């Protein structure tokens, strides 16, 4: 039997009462002995909590949106068993993926995998696009996705200017999952690439090939991804008795700085294909290591060492994780890291197989793109 009291609510804080009640109800019926117990009528819950009937209705609607209760006519509200993925109210639920417009075209294989994984679990995937680097547009897309979806996956902007925006949306429901880019001081669920060991392996391979002066050139060095890659680079150098070479932020790299790298370095670790191409023809390809995406394979200089992310696996993992957060909203946040594939361009190393040619990926149907281009 469920019993609640008015004293359980914080009436002076900033969190709405209906959200507090929803969290209390979710915690109460998460115990095994409470499974399939019918919740008290809304009028009784209103009396116990000392709130209005409308406040309880809002809390119930939120629990239904989280897929935590099933509202059955003439029976009342029943907690849904977390073990079942085929509950009646699970069908038709939507997951929002908020990402920059600039990535939509070349992410088609990943988006297709995400759509398929969502459908397997009886969810739909809706895409909400925003202009890269435009924090206001990112806020607009996030607001729309949060209002319409049971859970939201966010690819943050690479400028790192949306920290407070993410912090704000992470405090409210529906659950928020950060994808690829994240802030290590925000307690949120994360699915990302395992960048530190990949950078370590790239650097180690360059050292094994005879490199002594290895530069590290990367965009946006203030963000977590390049910081982790830089740590892996430094570890490999330290373990092999080498000192760090030039460390440059390519997003603000001048011609003079690039020239200094060319003069004083015999190898490079680059954060992207675009950065690596700035040194093409000056440093031999076999002395260049870089991070890239599979659809860039045909543009990668033959002989260079490449750490490819795995977008389809990342996308499917993100869908599975946000569904887990929707079903168990009180579960702790996790950071899941997917290993990158280390490949010598046109040649396989480290026991991995070459990435297929993604120069002309299949696109999702035009109607889907138009519907989601908000």
DAPEDA-V209790 format. One record per backbone hydrogen bond with DSSP energy under -1.0 kcal/mol. NH is the residue of the N-H (numbers start at 0). CO is the residue of the C=O. If there is no record, write none. Layout:
nh: (NH NH)
co: (CO CO)
//
This chain:
nh: (7 8 19 20 21 22 23 24 25 26 27 28 33 34 36 38 44 45 46 47 48 49 50 55 56 57 58 59 60 61 62 63 64 65 66 67 69 71 74 75 77 79 83 89 92 94 95 96 97 98 100 102 103 107 110 111 112 113 114 115 116 117 118 119 121 122 123 125 127 129 133 137 138 139 140 141 142 143 144 145 146 148 149 151 152 153 154 159 165 166 167 168 169 170 176 177 178 179 180 185 187 189 190 191 193 194 198 199 200 201 202 203 204 205 206 207 208 209 210 214 215 216 217 222 226 227 228 229 230 231 232 233 234 235 236 237 238 240 241 244 247 249 251 257 258 259 260 261 262 263 264 265 266 267 268 269 270 275 276 277 278 281 282 286 287 288 289 290 291 295 296 298 299 302 303 304 305 306 307 308 313 314 315 316 317 318 319 320 321 322 323 324 325 326 327 330 335 337 340 342 343 344 346 351 368 369 370 371 372 373)
co: (4 5 15 16 17 18 19 20 21 22 23 24 30 31 33 76 40 41 42 43 44 45 45 51 52 53 54 55 56 57 58 59 60 61 63 62 77 75 71 71 69 67 80 86 89 123 150 125 152 127 129 99 100 104 106 107 108 109 110 111 112 113 114 115 118 117 92 94 96 98 130 133 134 135 136 137 138 139 140 141 142 144 93 174 95 176 97 156 161 162 163 164 165 167 151 188 153 190 178 182 185 333 177 335 337 192 194 195 196 197 198 199 200 201 202 203 204 206 205 266 245 268 247 219 222 223 224 225 226 227 228 229 230 231 232 233 234 237 236 213 215 217 248 253 254 255 256 257 258 259 260 212 212 286 214 288 216 271 272 274 275 278 278 283 284 267 304 269 306 292 293 295 296 344 300 287 342 289 340 291 309 310 311 312 313 314 315 316 317 318 319 320 321 322 323 327 189 191 307 305 346 303 343 348 364 365 366 367 368 371)
//
